[in-house]
Amino acid sequence: MSIADILGLVGVIFALVGIVLSYLAIRDGTRLKNSSERLAENTAKLLDTTGSVLNRLSEVDRRLSTRPVGPFPEHVSAISKLLCSAQQEILIACQAAGYAATSAPALYTEYEHAIRQRALAGVQTKVIIPTAAQMDLLRREQFADRHQWEIWSGDPRHQQSLRSLERRLGLHRSIASLSDYLGAVNEEELRARRELARFSDVKEVSVLMPLQMWVADSKSAMFSVKSSFGSVVSTAFETVDSSLVDALISTWRFYDSLK
């Protein structure tokens, strides 16, 4: 049961208790005044208790060592916040230098800014990404069925992203076909790689990484996994669990050992 479900259940329970108290007060007609006073007093206590319990449950939710953040690209903002908290070292292993650059340009700008600012503050940043060839292959597989491209490009949110990509690359024509899109995305990714290399130690590996991660100071991390087998949609989680953070760092080192 999720925290939201628990909060809802607690609210229902306290509502039922309030109804019972009201019924008992009304039934005792000979002591209506006193009962009303007691009802008001009990209701005030009930509200205080409800608020206290809800606050405690919210605190428990905040203190969970590992919790979901959300799907891509919405979770990019939380990743940027994590990176901004780093004081000594950032470890990144993800599928693209321009993470969310074409899906959510504003969030990517925030992400890129966080990396740049931490680097300028002296934070050592190490990034592992697949080669550009591997990324191009992944995108072509994503739209292997041309019908998927028609659905994706027809989404108003993606159309807005395409217009933003055109402006950023200074294109004088619209991205109308899959071929246009792949060419533009590859160009944007190369630009992002050059920018990332200015502020980070970047390593390219000839594999795709099923588990993406961002680790700050070996203390806190976020990681992203596919929502389902064969899906291109990923969901991110944040954690301060030391064992899990250590496991993510071990995975990062494994990626780093690859050629």
N, C-alpha and C positions, 0 to 999 in steps of 0.2 A: 504494500500500500504506500502511495506517495505521500509526501508532506501535505500537498494540496488536498488529497483525500482525507487525511487525518484532520486537517483544519476544518474541512466541511463537516466531518462527523462530530467534532467537538462542538461546532456551532449548533448542529441539530440537537445534540444532547442537552445543551444549556437552554435551548428554546423550549424543549419539552419540560425541563425542570421549571422554567418560568410559568408555563401553562398550568402545571400541577399546583404550584404555589398560588396562582390566581384562583384556581377552582376551589382550593381549600379556604381561601379568604372569603370568597363569595358564599360558600356553604355555611359558614359560621355567621349567620345573619345577626345574632344577638350581640356580637362583638365586632360589628362592621367597622367602626371607627378604629378600634385597636388593631383589628386585622389589616386594615388599610395601611396603618402606620407600620405594622410589621412587614407588610408586603413591600412597601416602599423601601424599608430598611434592607429586607432580604434581596430585593431587586438590585439595589445599589451594590450590595455585597456580591451578588451574582455577576453583575457587570464587571466589578473589579476583578473577580476570580477569572471570568472569561478573558478579559484583557491580559491578565497575568499568564494564563495558560497559552494563549495565542502568541504572546511575545516569546515565551519559552520555546514553543514549537518553531517559531521563525528563527530563533537563535540556533536551535538544533540544526535546522536546514542550512543556515549559513556556515555552521561548523562541520558539516559533512566533509570528510577528507577527500572524497571523489564524487563529483556530481556532473550531470550533463549540462552543456552550455547551449547547444542548439545546432541546427543544420548549417551547411555551407550555403551562402556566404555570410549568413548572419553572425556566425561565431568569430569572424575575423576581427571585429572590434574588441572582443574579449582577449584575443591573442595579442593584439597591440597593447592592451592594458597590462598584460602579463610581461611583455617585453620591456615596457617602460619601468617596471618594478626592479629589473635586474641592476645590480651594482657591480658585479665582477665578470660574469660570463653568461653568454647566451649560446645554446646549442639548438640548431634547427635542422630538421630533416623533412623536406616536403617535396611535392611533385613539381613545383614551379618556382622560379625566382620571383615572378610576378604573380604571387598568390592572390587570386581574385581580381587581377588587373582587368580582365575582360568581362567578368561577371558582375563585379561591384567596384567600379573605378574609385569611388570616394573612399570605400573601406580599404582598398589597396593603398591609396595615397597615405592614409592614416598608418597603415602597417609599415610601409616603406619609411615614413617619417620616424616611427618609433625605433627602427633599426639604426637609422642614420644618427638620431639624437643620442642613443645609448653609445654608439661607437665614438662619437665626438666627446662623450663624457668619459671615455677610457675603458668602456666595457668591451671585452674581447668577444667577438661574435664569430662562430663557426657554422657554416651552412653546407649541407649536403643536398644536392639536387640531381635528378637524372640528366643525362645528356640531352641536348636539344633534339637529337634524332629520336631518342626514346619518347620524348614529349610529343613530337609530331606524330609518331606511330600511335600513341595513346589517343590523340584527338581524332585521327582518322578512324580508329576502331570505334570511338564513341559515335561517330556519324556514318558507320559502315552502311547502315540502312538510310538511304536518302530521305525517307519519310521522317526519320528522327530529326534531320536538319530542318525540314519544313515546319515541324512542330516547334522546335527550339527557336528558330528565327522568327516565327510568327507570334511568339509571346511578347506582349508589350514591354515587359521588363527587359527582355533581351534586346529588343529593338532599341531601347534607350541606351543600353550598354554599347551596342554597335555604333550608334551615333557618337557616343563619347569616345569610342576607340578611333573612329574616323577623325575626330577633331584632334585627338592627342597625337596621332601619327601624321597629321596634316594632309590627309587624303583629299583629293579633289573629286572623288566619285564615291558613290555609296557602296557598301559591302552588300552585294546582292546575291552572291552565290557561295556555295561551300568552299570553292577554290579561293574566292576573294577572302573569305573569313580565315581560312587556314594560313594564307599568306600574311594577313594582317596580324593574326595572333602570334605567328612565328617571329615577325618583326618586333612586336611589342615584348615578347619574351626575351629576345636578344638584347633589347634596350634595358630591360629590367635586370638581366644578368650583368651587363656592364656597370649599371648603377650599384648593384649589390656588391660587386667586386671592389668598388671604391672604399667600402666601409667594412667589409667582412672577408674572412678567409673562406673562399668558396671552393668546394670540391664537387666534380661531376662524376657520377657513377653510371655504368651501363645497365642499370636495372631500375624497375619501377618499385616504389616503396608502398606496400599495402598499409603500413602504419606510419602516419605523419606525426611529427612531434615538435614542440617548442618548449625548451627547458630554461628556466631562469635560476642562476646561482645554485644549481643542483638541489634546490629546495622546493620549488613549485614547478608545475608543468601543465601543458595542455597537449592532448593527443587527439587525432582524428582517424576514424575508421569508416569504412563504407557502411551505409545503412543496411544493405542487404547484399547477398552474393550477386555479383554481376552488375551492381548498381554503380552509377557515376556520382550519386549523391552521398555525401559524407556527413557524419555527425561528430561533434567535438565534445570532449570531456575535460574538466579541469581537476587537478589533484594536488594535494600537499602531503599525500601519504608517502612516507619516506621509502617504503619498500617498492611501491609502484614507480616512484621517481627514479630510484636506482635501476629498476628493470628497464625503464625507458632509456636511461643513459647507456646501459649495456647494449640495447638495440641500436642506439645511435653509433656506438663504437663498432658494432658489427657492420653497419652501413659504411662506416669510415674505412673499414678494412677491405672493402670491395674495390675492384678496379673499374 
